[in-house]
Amino acid sequence: AINAIKKALQHKGFGMVEIVSQCPINFGRRALGTGDPLKNIQWIEERSVTVEKAGKLPEEELSRRFVLGNFIEKHKPVFKGSSVYEPEGG
């Protein structure tokens, strides 16, 4: 997560990072029947797959997984009115 946040902050323009985290108070107790944070994390890990592996899974199996990874990274010219505008050649 730290590397994803760092990469998003260093990207010129809009950056977004979504983080999946355990919540033993609400989700764990209500959906999993446990308030144990370790069991919540294990549940997430068992159901997570990288974006690379996700492309090889059947749609039915993929619908029950958290897909993790870098989904979109576009480099386009920055809006001239922006504070991060760099003139051409600079």
PDB file of N, CA, C and O in Angstrom, chain B, residues numbered from 101:
ATOM      1  N   ALA B 101       0.828  -1.197   0.000  1.00  0.00           N
ATOM      2  CA  ALA B 101       0.000   0.000   0.000  1.00  0.00           C
ATOM      3  C   ALA B 101       0.866   1.253   0.000  1.00  0.00           C
ATOM      4  O   ALA B 101       0.513   2.251  -0.629  1.00  0.00           O
ATOM      5  N   ILE B 102       1.989   1.209   0.695  1.00  0.00           N
ATOM      6  CA  ILE B 102       2.855   2.388   0.770  1.00  0.00           C
ATOM      7  C   ILE B 102       3.378   2.748  -0.611  1.00  0.00           C
ATOM      8  O   ILE B 102       3.389   3.922  -0.981  1.00  0.00           O
ATOM      9  N   ASN B 103       3.812   1.753  -1.379  1.00  0.00           N
ATOM     10  CA  ASN B 103       4.326   2.015  -2.721  1.00  0.00           C
ATOM     11  C   ASN B 103       3.233   2.563  -3.640  1.00  0.00           C
ATOM     12  O   ASN B 103       3.508   3.431  -4.469  1.00  0.00           O
ATOM     13  N   ALA B 104       2.015   2.075  -3.510  1.00  0.00           N
ATOM     14  CA  ALA B 104       0.906   2.559  -4.336  1.00  0.00           C
ATOM     15  C   ALA B 104       0.602   4.023  -4.014  1.00  0.00           C
ATOM     16  O   ALA B 104       0.364   4.819  -4.923  1.00  0.00           O
ATOM     17  N   ILE B 105       0.608   4.379  -2.743  1.00  0.00           N
ATOM     18  CA  ILE B 105       0.345   5.764  -2.334  1.00  0.00           C
ATOM     19  C   ILE B 105       1.477   6.667  -2.831  1.00  0.00           C
ATOM     20  O   ILE B 105       1.228   7.752  -3.355  1.00  0.00           O
ATOM     21  N   LYS B 106       2.699   6.219  -2.664  1.00  0.00           N
ATOM     22  CA  LYS B 106       3.860   6.991  -3.114  1.00  0.00           C
ATOM     23  C   LYS B 106       3.799   7.234  -4.622  1.00  0.00           C
ATOM     24  O   LYS B 106       4.035   8.350  -5.084  1.00  0.00           O
ATOM     25  N   LYS B 107       3.483   6.192  -5.387  1.00  0.00           N
ATOM     26  CA  LYS B 107       3.394   6.294  -6.838  1.00  0.00           C
ATOM     27  C   LYS B 107       2.287   7.276  -7.243  1.00  0.00           C
ATOM     28  O   LYS B 107       2.475   8.079  -8.156  1.00  0.00           O
ATOM     29  N   ALA B 108       1.143   7.213  -6.568  1.00  0.00           N
ATOM     30  CA  ALA B 108       0.026   8.113  -6.875  1.00  0.00           C
ATOM     31  C   ALA B 108       0.387   9.565  -6.567  1.00  0.00           C
ATOM     32  O   ALA B 108       0.009  10.468  -7.314  1.00  0.00           O
ATOM     33  N   LEU B 109       1.109   9.795  -5.485  1.00  0.00           N
ATOM     34  CA  LEU B 109       1.504  11.157  -5.126  1.00  0.00           C
ATOM     35  C   LEU B 109       2.540  11.725  -6.096  1.00  0.00           C
ATOM     36  O   LEU B 109       2.566  12.931  -6.340  1.00  0.00           O
ATOM     37  N   GLN B 110       3.379  10.874  -6.640  1.00  0.00           N
ATOM     38  CA  GLN B 110       4.414  11.325  -7.562  1.00  0.00           C
ATOM     39  C   GLN B 110       3.892  11.491  -8.988  1.00  0.00           C
ATOM     40  O   GLN B 110       4.550  12.119  -9.818  1.00  0.00           O
ATOM     41  N   HIS B 111       2.725  10.939  -9.276  1.00  0.00           N
ATOM     42  CA  HIS B 111       2.121  11.036 -10.610  1.00  0.00           C
ATOM     43  C   HIS B 111       1.610  12.454 -10.825  1.00  0.00           C
ATOM     44  O   HIS B 111       0.904  12.996  -9.974  1.00  0.00           O
ATOM     45  N   LYS B 112       1.960  13.053 -11.953  1.00  0.00           N
ATOM     46  CA  LYS B 112       1.460  14.398 -12.268  1.00  0.00           C
ATOM     47  C   LYS B 112       0.016  14.270 -12.709  1.00  0.00           C
ATOM     48  O   LYS B 112      -0.297  13.514 -13.629  1.00  0.00           O
ATOM     49  N   GLY B 113      -0.849  15.000 -12.062  1.00  0.00           N
ATOM     50  CA  GLY B 113      -2.265  14.942 -12.388  1.00  0.00           C
ATOM     51  C   GLY B 113      -3.022  14.147 -11.341  1.00  0.00           C
ATOM     52  O   GLY B 113      -2.587  14.041 -10.195  1.00  0.00           O
ATOM     53  N   PHE B 114      -4.155  13.591 -11.738  1.00  0.00           N
ATOM     54  CA  PHE B 114      -5.031  12.872 -10.811  1.00  0.00           C
ATOM     55  C   PHE B 114      -4.485  11.490 -10.495  1.00  0.00           C
ATOM     56  O   PHE B 114      -4.057  10.767 -11.395  1.00  0.00           O
ATOM     57  N   GLY B 115      -4.498  11.124  -9.232  1.00  0.00           N
ATOM     58  CA  GLY B 115      -4.108   9.788  -8.801  1.00  0.00           C
ATOM     59  C   GLY B 115      -5.100   9.284  -7.770  1.00  0.00           C
ATOM     60  O   GLY B 115      -5.566  10.052  -6.929  1.00  0.00           O
ATOM     61  N   MET B 116      -5.423   8.020  -7.824  1.00  0.00           N
ATOM     62  CA  MET B 116      -6.363   7.437  -6.863  1.00  0.00           C
ATOM     63  C   MET B 116      -5.851   6.074  -6.414  1.00  0.00           C
ATOM     64  O   MET B 116      -5.393   5.268  -7.223  1.00  0.00           O
ATOM     65  N   VAL B 117      -5.937   5.836  -5.116  1.00  0.00           N
ATOM     66  CA  VAL B 117      -5.542   4.552  -4.552  1.00  0.00           C
ATOM     67  C   VAL B 117      -6.718   4.048  -3.717  1.00  0.00           C
ATOM     68  O   VAL B 117      -7.223   4.765  -2.853  1.00  0.00           O
ATOM     69  N   GLU B 118      -7.149   2.819  -3.975  1.00  0.00           N
ATOM     70  CA  GLU B 118      -8.190   2.192  -3.161  1.00  0.00           C
ATOM     71  C   GLU B 118      -7.519   1.097  -2.348  1.00  0.00           C
ATOM     72  O   GLU B 118      -6.803   0.255  -2.891  1.00  0.00           O
ATOM     73  N   ILE B 119      -7.757   1.116  -1.046  1.00  0.00           N
ATOM     74  CA  ILE B 119      -7.125   0.147  -0.161  1.00  0.00           C
ATOM     75  C   ILE B 119      -8.201  -0.740   0.473  1.00  0.00           C
ATOM     76  O   ILE B 119      -9.168  -0.244   1.050  1.00  0.00           O
ATOM     77  N   VAL B 120      -8.017  -2.056   0.356  1.00  0.00           N
ATOM     78  CA  VAL B 120      -8.922  -3.011   0.993  1.00  0.00           C
ATOM     79  C   VAL B 120      -8.314  -3.351   2.345  1.00  0.00           C
ATOM     80  O   VAL B 120      -7.171  -3.800   2.427  1.00  0.00           O
ATOM     81  N   SER B 121      -9.080  -3.136   3.394  1.00  0.00           N
ATOM     82  CA  SER B 121      -8.570  -3.357   4.747  1.00  0.00           C
ATOM     83  C   SER B 121      -9.606  -4.109   5.569  1.00  0.00           C
ATOM     84  O   SER B 121     -10.806  -4.041   5.303  1.00  0.00           O
ATOM     85  N   GLN B 122      -9.124  -4.815   6.553  1.00  0.00           N
ATOM     86  CA  GLN B 122     -10.030  -5.565   7.413  1.00  0.00           C
ATOM     87  C   GLN B 122     -10.749  -4.641   8.392  1.00  0.00           C
ATOM     88  O   GLN B 122     -10.204  -3.612   8.792  1.00  0.00           O
ATOM     89  N   CYS B 123     -11.957  -5.003   8.773  1.00  0.00           N
ATOM     90  CA  CYS B 123     -12.735  -4.271   9.771  1.00  0.00           C
ATOM     91  C   CYS B 123     -13.399  -5.301  10.676  1.00  0.00           C
ATOM     92  O   CYS B 123     -14.508  -5.755  10.394  1.00  0.00           O
ATOM     93  N   PRO B 124     -12.719  -5.675  11.771  1.00  0.00           N
ATOM     94  CA  PRO B 124     -13.270  -6.718  12.633  1.00  0.00           C
ATOM     95  C   PRO B 124     -14.529  -6.298  13.373  1.00  0.00           C
ATOM     96  O   PRO B 124     -15.309  -7.152  13.793  1.00  0.00           O
ATOM     97  N   ILE B 125     -14.741  -5.004  13.541  1.00  0.00           N
ATOM     98  CA  ILE B 125     -15.910  -4.541  14.298  1.00  0.00           C
ATOM     99  C   ILE B 125     -17.193  -4.760  13.514  1.00  0.00           C
ATOM    100  O   ILE B 125     -18.121  -5.393  14.017  1.00  0.00           O
ATOM    101  N   ASN B 126     -17.260  -4.250  12.291  1.00  0.00           N
ATOM    102  CA  ASN B 126     -18.493  -4.382  11.522  1.00  0.00           C
ATOM    103  C   ASN B 126     -18.497  -5.622  10.648  1.00  0.00           C
ATOM    104  O   ASN B 126     -19.243  -6.567  10.905  1.00  0.00           O
ATOM    105  N   PHE B 127     -17.665  -5.621   9.615  1.00  0.00           N
ATOM    106  CA  PHE B 127     -17.695  -6.728   8.659  1.00  0.00           C
ATOM    107  C   PHE B 127     -17.363  -8.058   9.326  1.00  0.00           C
ATOM    108  O   PHE B 127     -18.086  -9.039   9.151  1.00  0.00           O
ATOM    109  N   GLY B 128     -16.286  -8.093  10.080  1.00  0.00           N
ATOM    110  CA  GLY B 128     -15.860  -9.345  10.704  1.00  0.00           C
ATOM    111  C   GLY B 128     -16.926  -9.968  11.586  1.00  0.00           C
ATOM    112  O   GLY B 128     -17.221 -11.157  11.469  1.00  0.00           O
ATOM    113  N   ARG B 129     -17.491  -9.180  12.448  1.00  0.00           N
ATOM    114  CA  ARG B 129     -18.507  -9.720  13.378  1.00  0.00           C
ATOM    115  C   ARG B 129     -19.807 -10.055  12.685  1.00  0.00           C
ATOM    116  O   ARG B 129     -20.441 -11.059  13.008  1.00  0.00           O
ATOM    117  N   ARG B 130     -20.212  -9.235  11.741  1.00  0.00           N
ATOM    118  CA  ARG B 130     -21.507  -9.454  11.084  1.00  0.00           C
ATOM    119  C   ARG B 130     -21.435 -10.501   9.975  1.00  0.00           C
ATOM    120  O   ARG B 130     -22.297 -11.377   9.902  1.00  0.00           O
ATOM    121  N   ALA B 131     -20.430 -10.425   9.119  1.00  0.00           N
ATOM    122  CA  ALA B 131     -20.369 -11.326   7.962  1.00  0.00           C
ATOM    123  C   ALA B 131     -19.601 -12.604   8.241  1.00  0.00           C
ATOM    124  O   ALA B 131     -19.962 -13.674   7.750  1.00  0.00           O
ATOM    125  N   LEU B 132     -18.533 -12.491   9.035  1.00  0.00           N
ATOM    126  CA  LEU B 132     -17.691 -13.660   9.275  1.00  0.00           C
ATOM    127  C   LEU B 132     -17.913 -14.292  10.638  1.00  0.00           C
ATOM    128  O   LEU B 132     -17.446 -15.401  10.896  1.00  0.00           O
ATOM    129  N   GLY B 133     -18.622 -13.595  11.506  1.00  0.00           N
ATOM    130  CA  GLY B 133     -18.900 -14.136  12.838  1.00  0.00           C
ATOM    131  C   GLY B 133     -17.701 -14.106  13.772  1.00  0.00           C
ATOM    132  O   GLY B 133     -17.634 -14.889  14.720  1.00  0.00           O
ATOM    133  N   THR B 134     -16.746 -13.205  13.514  1.00  0.00           N
ATOM    134  CA  THR B 134     -15.573 -13.104  14.375  1.00  0.00           C
ATOM    135  C   THR B 134     -15.096 -11.655  14.455  1.00  0.00           C
ATOM    136  O   THR B 134     -15.206 -10.901  13.488  1.00  0.00           O
ATOM    137  N   GLY B 135     -14.574 -11.282  15.601  1.00  0.00           N
ATOM    138  CA  GLY B 135     -13.976  -9.961  15.775  1.00  0.00           C
ATOM    139  C   GLY B 135     -12.463 -10.039  15.733  1.00  0.00           C
ATOM    140  O   GLY B 135     -11.785  -9.063  16.055  1.00  0.00           O
ATOM    141  N   ASP B 136     -11.924 -11.181  15.342  1.00  0.00           N
ATOM    142  CA  ASP B 136     -10.479 -11.397  15.295  1.00  0.00           C
ATOM    143  C   ASP B 136      -9.901 -10.772  14.019  1.00  0.00           C
ATOM    144  O   ASP B 136     -10.203 -11.237  12.919  1.00  0.00           O
ATOM    145  N   PRO B 137      -9.066  -9.715  14.152  1.00  0.00           N
ATOM    146  CA  PRO B 137      -8.502  -9.058  12.968  1.00  0.00           C
ATOM    147  C   PRO B 137      -7.680 -10.002  12.093  1.00  0.00           C
ATOM    148  O   PRO B 137      -7.708  -9.877  10.869  1.00  0.00           O
ATOM    149  N   LEU B 138      -6.960 -10.932  12.683  1.00  0.00           N
ATOM    150  CA  LEU B 138      -6.146 -11.866  11.913  1.00  0.00           C
ATOM    151  C   LEU B 138      -7.022 -12.744  11.011  1.00  0.00           C
ATOM    152  O   LEU B 138      -6.676 -12.984   9.854  1.00  0.00           O
ATOM    153  N   LYS B 139      -8.140 -13.217  11.532  1.00  0.00           N
ATOM    154  CA  LYS B 139      -9.054 -14.033  10.725  1.00  0.00           C
ATOM    155  C   LYS B 139      -9.660 -13.212   9.589  1.00  0.00           C
ATOM    156  O   LYS B 139      -9.904 -13.738   8.503  1.00  0.00           O
ATOM    157  N   ASN B 140      -9.905 -11.916   9.837  1.00  0.00           N
ATOM    158  CA  ASN B 140     -10.423 -11.029   8.796  1.00  0.00           C
ATOM    159  C   ASN B 140      -9.401 -10.868   7.678  1.00  0.00           C
ATOM    160  O   ASN B 140      -9.755 -10.941   6.501  1.00  0.00           O
ATOM    161  N   ILE B 141      -8.144 -10.650   8.031  1.00  0.00           N
ATOM    162  CA  ILE B 141      -7.080 -10.490   7.039  1.00  0.00           C
ATOM    163  C   ILE B 141      -6.901 -11.778   6.244  1.00  0.00           C
ATOM    164  O   ILE B 141      -6.736 -11.736   5.025  1.00  0.00           O
ATOM    165  N   GLN B 142      -6.932 -12.910   6.916  1.00  0.00           N
ATOM    166  CA  GLN B 142      -6.800 -14.193   6.220  1.00  0.00           C
ATOM    167  C   GLN B 142      -7.942 -14.397   5.230  1.00  0.00           C
ATOM    168  O   GLN B 142      -7.735 -14.914   4.132  1.00  0.00           O
ATOM    169  N   TRP B 143      -9.145 -13.992   5.621  1.00  0.00           N
ATOM    170  CA  TRP B 143     -10.303 -14.106   4.735  1.00  0.00           C
ATOM    171  C   TRP B 143     -10.090 -13.279   3.478  1.00  0.00           C
ATOM    172  O   TRP B 143     -10.378 -13.740   2.373  1.00  0.00           O
ATOM    173  N   ILE B 144      -9.579 -12.041   3.643  1.00  0.00           N
ATOM    174  CA  ILE B 144      -9.314 -11.168   2.495  1.00  0.00           C
ATOM    175  C   ILE B 144      -8.220 -11.772   1.612  1.00  0.00           C
ATOM    176  O   ILE B 144      -8.365 -11.823   0.391  1.00  0.00           O
ATOM    177  N   GLU B 145      -7.134 -12.228   2.224  1.00  0.00           N
ATOM    178  CA  GLU B 145      -6.014 -12.804   1.463  1.00  0.00           C
ATOM    179  C   GLU B 145      -6.438 -14.025   0.655  1.00  0.00           C
ATOM    180  O   GLU B 145      -6.004 -14.195  -0.484  1.00  0.00           O
ATOM    181  N   GLU B 146      -7.282 -14.877   1.236  1.00  0.00           N
ATOM    182  CA  GLU B 146      -7.748 -16.084   0.544  1.00  0.00           C
ATOM    183  C   GLU B 146      -8.609 -15.751  -0.675  1.00  0.00           C
ATOM    184  O   GLU B 146      -8.733 -16.557  -1.596  1.00  0.00           O
ATOM    185  N   ARG B 147      -9.190 -14.574  -0.670  1.00  0.00           N
ATOM    186  CA  ARG B 147     -10.104 -14.188  -1.750  1.00  0.00           C
ATOM    187  C   ARG B 147      -9.520 -13.112  -2.661  1.00  0.00           C
ATOM    188  O   ARG B 147     -10.239 -12.543  -3.482  1.00  0.00           O
ATOM    189  N   SER B 148      -8.242 -12.831  -2.528  1.00  0.00           N
ATOM    190  CA  SER B 148      -7.585 -11.812  -3.347  1.00  0.00           C
ATOM    191  C   SER B 148      -6.757 -12.456  -4.443  1.00  0.00           C
ATOM    192  O   SER B 148      -6.221 -13.552  -4.279  1.00  0.00           O
ATOM    193  N   VAL B 149      -6.662 -11.756  -5.560  1.00  0.00           N
ATOM    194  CA  VAL B 149      -5.883 -12.224  -6.710  1.00  0.00           C
ATOM    195  C   VAL B 149      -5.306 -10.991  -7.402  1.00  0.00           C
ATOM    196  O   VAL B 149      -5.953  -9.945  -7.449  1.00  0.00           O
ATOM    197  N   THR B 150      -4.094 -11.111  -7.938  1.00  0.00           N
ATOM    198  CA  THR B 150      -3.488  -9.984  -8.655  1.00  0.00           C
ATOM    199  C   THR B 150      -4.185  -9.774  -9.986  1.00  0.00           C
ATOM    200  O   THR B 150      -4.822 -10.683 -10.519  1.00  0.00           O
ATOM    201  N   VAL B 151      -4.060  -8.583 -10.510  1.00  0.00           N
ATOM    202  CA  VAL B 151      -4.693  -8.258 -11.785  1.00  0.00           C
ATOM    203  C   VAL B 151      -4.147  -9.155 -12.903  1.00  0.00           C
ATOM    204  O   VAL B 151      -4.874  -9.486 -13.839  1.00  0.00           O
ATOM    205  N   GLU B 152      -2.884  -9.547 -12.811  1.00  0.00           N
ATOM    206  CA  GLU B 152      -2.302 -10.439 -13.803  1.00  0.00           C
ATOM    207  C   GLU B 152      -2.960 -11.817 -13.770  1.00  0.00           C
ATOM    208  O   GLU B 152      -3.289 -12.373 -14.817  1.00  0.00           O
ATOM    209  N   LYS B 153      -3.152 -12.369 -12.570  1.00  0.00           N
ATOM    210  CA  LYS B 153      -3.786 -13.685 -12.429  1.00  0.00           C
ATOM    211  C   LYS B 153      -5.279 -13.620 -12.733  1.00  0.00           C
ATOM    212  O   LYS B 153      -5.866 -14.595 -13.202  1.00  0.00           O
ATOM    213  N   ALA B 154      -5.888 -12.468 -12.464  1.00  0.00           N
ATOM    214  CA  ALA B 154      -7.326 -12.316 -12.694  1.00  0.00           C
ATOM    215  C   ALA B 154      -7.682 -12.524 -14.164  1.00  0.00           C
ATOM    216  O   ALA B 154      -8.751 -13.047 -14.477  1.00  0.00           O
ATOM    217  N   GLY B 155      -6.794 -12.117 -15.061  1.00  0.00           N
ATOM    218  CA  GLY B 155      -7.047 -12.280 -16.492  1.00  0.00           C
ATOM    219  C   GLY B 155      -7.107 -13.727 -16.929  1.00  0.00           C
ATOM    220  O   GLY B 155      -7.607 -14.022 -18.015  1.00  0.00           O
ATOM    221  N   LYS B 156      -6.606 -14.641 -16.103  1.00  0.00           N
ATOM    222  CA  LYS B 156      -6.580 -16.068 -16.452  1.00  0.00           C
ATOM    223  C   LYS B 156      -7.716 -16.857 -15.785  1.00  0.00           C
ATOM    224  O   LYS B 156      -7.874 -18.052 -16.038  1.00  0.00           O
ATOM    225  N   LEU B 157      -8.500 -16.193 -14.940  1.00  0.00           N
ATOM    226  CA  LEU B 157      -9.563 -16.894 -14.224  1.00  0.00           C
ATOM    227  C   LEU B 157     -10.886 -16.830 -14.968  1.00  0.00           C
ATOM    228  O   LEU B 157     -11.155 -15.850 -15.663  1.00  0.00           O
ATOM    229  N   PRO B 158     -11.716 -17.856 -14.836  1.00  0.00           N
ATOM    230  CA  PRO B 158     -13.061 -17.799 -15.427  1.00  0.00           C
ATOM    231  C   PRO B 158     -13.887 -16.713 -14.727  1.00  0.00           C
ATOM    232  O   PRO B 158     -13.688 -16.439 -13.544  1.00  0.00           O
ATOM    233  N   GLU B 159     -14.793 -16.116 -15.452  1.00  0.00           N
ATOM    234  CA  GLU B 159     -15.614 -15.010 -14.936  1.00  0.00           C
ATOM    235  C   GLU B 159     -16.328 -15.385 -13.630  1.00  0.00           C
ATOM    236  O   GLU B 159     -16.417 -14.560 -12.720  1.00  0.00           O
ATOM    237  N   GLU B 160     -16.830 -16.605 -13.529  1.00  0.00           N
ATOM    238  CA  GLU B 160     -17.551 -17.044 -12.326  1.00  0.00           C
ATOM    239  C   GLU B 160     -16.652 -16.998 -11.095  1.00  0.00           C
ATOM    240  O   GLU B 160     -17.075 -16.531 -10.038  1.00  0.00           O
ATOM    241  N   GLU B 161     -15.426 -17.474 -11.220  1.00  0.00           N
ATOM    242  CA  GLU B 161     -14.500 -17.475 -10.087  1.00  0.00           C
ATOM    243  C   GLU B 161     -14.031 -16.047  -9.767  1.00  0.00           C
ATOM    244  O   GLU B 161     -13.846 -15.693  -8.602  1.00  0.00           O
ATOM    245  N   LEU B 162     -13.846 -15.255 -10.785  1.00  0.00           N
ATOM    246  CA  LEU B 162     -13.384 -13.884 -10.615  1.00  0.00           C
ATOM    247  C   LEU B 162     -14.406 -13.029  -9.871  1.00  0.00           C
ATOM    248  O   LEU B 162     -14.032 -12.102  -9.153  1.00  0.00           O
ATOM    249  N   SER B 163     -15.670 -13.329 -10.035  1.00  0.00           N
ATOM    250  CA  SER B 163     -16.725 -12.539  -9.379  1.00  0.00           C
ATOM    251  C   SER B 163     -16.697 -12.679  -7.857  1.00  0.00           C
ATOM    252  O   SER B 163     -17.322 -11.887  -7.151  1.00  0.00           O
ATOM    253  N   ARG B 164     -15.979 -13.678  -7.348  1.00  0.00           N
ATOM    254  CA  ARG B 164     -15.892 -13.886  -5.896  1.00  0.00           C
ATOM    255  C   ARG B 164     -14.526 -13.455  -5.348  1.00  0.00           C
ATOM    256  O   ARG B 164     -14.154 -13.851  -4.243  1.00  0.00           O
ATOM    257  N   ARG B 165     -13.782 -12.654  -6.102  1.00  0.00           N
ATOM    258  CA  ARG B 165     -12.422 -12.279  -5.718  1.00  0.00           C
ATOM    259  C   ARG B 165     -12.246 -10.764  -5.642  1.00  0.00           C
ATOM    260  O   ARG B 165     -12.959 -10.002  -6.295  1.00  0.00           O
ATOM    261  N   PHE B 166     -11.274 -10.352  -4.824  1.00  0.00           N
ATOM    262  CA  PHE B 166     -10.803  -8.971  -4.807  1.00  0.00           C
ATOM    263  C   PHE B 166      -9.635  -8.933  -5.781  1.00  0.00           C
ATOM    264  O   PHE B 166      -8.672  -9.682  -5.621  1.00  0.00           O
ATOM    265  N   VAL B 167      -9.708  -8.076  -6.778  1.00  0.00           N
ATOM    266  CA  VAL B 167      -8.617  -7.970  -7.748  1.00  0.00           C
ATOM    267  C   VAL B 167      -7.702  -6.832  -7.302  1.00  0.00           C
ATOM    268  O   VAL B 167      -8.140  -5.695  -7.127  1.00  0.00           O
ATOM    269  N   LEU B 168      -6.430  -7.160  -7.124  1.00  0.00           N
ATOM    270  CA  LEU B 168      -5.453  -6.204  -6.624  1.00  0.00           C
ATOM    271  C   LEU B 168      -4.428  -5.876  -7.685  1.00  0.00           C
ATOM    272  O   LEU B 168      -4.006  -6.755  -8.436  1.00  0.00           O
ATOM    273  N   GLY B 169      -4.024  -4.629  -7.755  1.00  0.00           N
ATOM    274  CA  GLY B 169      -2.963  -4.254  -8.686  1.00  0.00           C
ATOM    275  C   GLY B 169      -3.134  -2.863  -9.243  1.00  0.00           C
ATOM    276  O   GLY B 169      -4.019  -2.114  -8.831  1.00  0.00           O
ATOM    277  N   ASN B 170      -2.277  -2.528 -10.184  1.00  0.00           N
ATOM    278  CA  ASN B 170      -2.302  -1.245 -10.866  1.00  0.00           C
ATOM    279  C   ASN B 170      -3.168  -1.415 -12.109  1.00  0.00           C
ATOM    280  O   ASN B 170      -2.771  -2.102 -13.050  1.00  0.00           O
ATOM    281  N   PHE B 171      -4.345  -0.799 -12.121  1.00  0.00           N
ATOM    282  CA  PHE B 171      -5.306  -1.012 -13.198  1.00  0.00           C
ATOM    283  C   PHE B 171      -5.112  -0.070 -14.379  1.00  0.00           C
ATOM    284  O   PHE B 171      -5.116  -0.506 -15.530  1.00  0.00           O
ATOM    285  N   ILE B 172      -4.944   1.204 -14.103  1.00  0.00           N
ATOM    286  CA  ILE B 172      -4.823   2.187 -15.175  1.00  0.00           C
ATOM    287  C   ILE B 172      -3.704   3.159 -14.821  1.00  0.00           C
ATOM    288  O   ILE B 172      -3.624   3.658 -13.698  1.00  0.00           O
ATOM    289  N   GLU B 173      -2.860   3.411 -15.785  1.00  0.00           N
ATOM    290  CA  GLU B 173      -1.828   4.433 -15.604  1.00  0.00           C
ATOM    291  C   GLU B 173      -1.641   5.122 -16.943  1.00  0.00           C
ATOM    292  O   GLU B 173      -1.045   4.559 -17.862  1.00  0.00           O
ATOM    293  N   LYS B 174      -2.151   6.337 -17.052  1.00  0.00           N
ATOM    294  CA  LYS B 174      -2.071   7.094 -18.297  1.00  0.00           C
ATOM    295  C   LYS B 174      -1.211   8.326 -18.079  1.00  0.00           C
ATOM    296  O   LYS B 174      -1.292   8.982 -17.041  1.00  0.00           O
ATOM    297  N   HIS B 175      -0.404   8.625 -19.052  1.00  0.00           N
ATOM    298  CA  HIS B 175       0.415   9.827 -19.019  1.00  0.00           C
ATOM    299  C   HIS B 175      -0.050  10.713 -20.166  1.00  0.00           C
ATOM    300  O   HIS B 175       0.129  10.382 -21.338  1.00  0.00           O
ATOM    301  N   LYS B 176      -0.646  11.837 -19.809  1.00  0.00           N
ATOM    302  CA  LYS B 176      -1.158  12.778 -20.803  1.00  0.00           C
ATOM    303  C   LYS B 176      -0.615  14.160 -20.470  1.00  0.00           C
ATOM    304  O   LYS B 176      -0.129  14.388 -19.362  1.00  0.00           O
ATOM    305  N   PRO B 177      -0.697  15.080 -21.422  1.00  0.00           N
ATOM    306  CA  PRO B 177      -0.263  16.441 -21.112  1.00  0.00           C
ATOM    307  C   PRO B 177      -1.068  17.007 -19.945  1.00  0.00           C
ATOM    308  O   PRO B 177      -2.268  16.761 -19.824  1.00  0.00           O
ATOM    309  N   VAL B 178      -0.397  17.760 -19.099  1.00  0.00           N
ATOM    310  CA  VAL B 178      -1.043  18.350 -17.926  1.00  0.00           C
ATOM    311  C   VAL B 178      -1.730  19.646 -18.346  1.00  0.00           C
ATOM    312  O   VAL B 178      -1.197  20.397 -19.164  1.00  0.00           O
ATOM    313  N   PHE B 179      -2.905  19.907 -17.792  1.00  0.00           N
ATOM    314  CA  PHE B 179      -3.679  21.111 -18.085  1.00  0.00           C
ATOM    315  C   PHE B 179      -2.846  22.357 -17.820  1.00  0.00           C
ATOM    316  O   PHE B 179      -2.241  22.476 -16.754  1.00  0.00           O
ATOM    317  N   LYS B 180      -2.805  23.290 -18.772  1.00  0.00           N
ATOM    318  CA  LYS B 180      -1.954  24.478 -18.674  1.00  0.00           C
ATOM    319  C   LYS B 180      -2.293  25.361 -17.478  1.00  0.00           C
ATOM    320  O   LYS B 180      -1.419  26.076 -16.986  1.00  0.00           O
ATOM    321  N   GLY B 181      -3.529  25.334 -16.997  1.00  0.00           N
ATOM    322  CA  GLY B 181      -3.930  26.161 -15.855  1.00  0.00           C
ATOM    323  C   GLY B 181      -3.550  25.546 -14.521  1.00  0.00           C
ATOM    324  O   GLY B 181      -3.769  26.148 -13.470  1.00  0.00           O
ATOM    325  N   SER B 182      -2.988  24.366 -14.559  1.00  0.00           N
ATOM    326  CA  SER B 182      -2.643  23.606 -13.351  1.00  0.00           C
ATOM    327  C   SER B 182      -1.332  24.098 -12.760  1.00  0.00           C
ATOM    328  O   SER B 182      -0.479  24.623 -13.476  1.00  0.00           O
ATOM    329  N   SER B 183      -1.174  23.928 -11.457  1.00  0.00           N
ATOM    330  CA  SER B 183       0.052  24.326 -10.784  1.00  0.00           C
ATOM    331  C   SER B 183       1.206  23.378 -11.111  1.00  0.00           C
ATOM    332  O   SER B 183       2.354  23.701 -10.806  1.00  0.00           O
ATOM    333  N   VAL B 184       0.941  22.220 -11.720  1.00  0.00           N
ATOM    334  CA  VAL B 184       2.000  21.281 -12.082  1.00  0.00           C
ATOM    335  C   VAL B 184       2.328  21.358 -13.578  1.00  0.00           C
ATOM    336  O   VAL B 184       3.018  20.490 -14.112  1.00  0.00           O
ATOM    337  N   TYR B 185       1.832  22.397 -14.246  1.00  0.00           N
ATOM    338  CA  TYR B 185       2.073  22.556 -15.678  1.00  0.00           C
ATOM    339  C   TYR B 185       3.563  22.720 -15.947  1.00  0.00           C
ATOM    340  O   TYR B 185       4.247  23.506 -15.291  1.00  0.00           O
ATOM    341  N   GLU B 186       4.048  21.964 -16.923  1.00  0.00           N
ATOM    342  CA  GLU B 186       5.434  22.097 -17.366  1.00  0.00           C
ATOM    343  C   GLU B 186       5.416  22.462 -18.833  1.00  0.00           C
ATOM    344  O   GLU B 186       4.801  21.756 -19.632  1.00  0.00           O
ATOM    345  N   PRO B 187       6.077  23.550 -19.213  1.00  0.00           N
ATOM    346  CA  PRO B 187       6.123  23.914 -20.625  1.00  0.00           C
ATOM    347  C   PRO B 187       6.837  22.856 -21.443  1.00  0.00           C
ATOM    348  O   PRO B 187       7.643  22.096 -20.907  1.00  0.00           O
ATOM    349  N   GLU B 188       6.551  22.799 -22.738  1.00  0.00           N
ATOM    350  CA  GLU B 188       7.191  21.806 -23.585  1.00  0.00           C
ATOM    351  C   GLU B 188       8.701  21.962 -23.530  1.00  0.00           C
ATOM    352  O   GLU B 188       9.227  23.075 -23.520  1.00  0.00           O
ATOM    353  N   GLY B 189       9.390  20.827 -23.495  1.00  0.00           N
ATOM    354  CA  GLY B 189      10.846  20.835 -23.435  1.00  0.00           C
ATOM    355  C   GLY B 189      11.374  21.015 -22.022  1.00  0.00           C
ATOM    356  O   GLY B 189      12.589  21.097 -21.838  1.00  0.00           O
ATOM    357  N   GLY B 190      10.493  21.082 -21.000  1.00  0.00           N
ATOM    358  CA  GLY B 190      10.972  21.348 -19.637  1.00  0.00           C
ATOM    359  C   GLY B 190      10.800  20.276 -18.722  1.00  0.00           C
ATOM    360  O   GLY B 190      11.169  20.397 -17.554  1.00  0.00           O
TER     361      GLY B 190
END
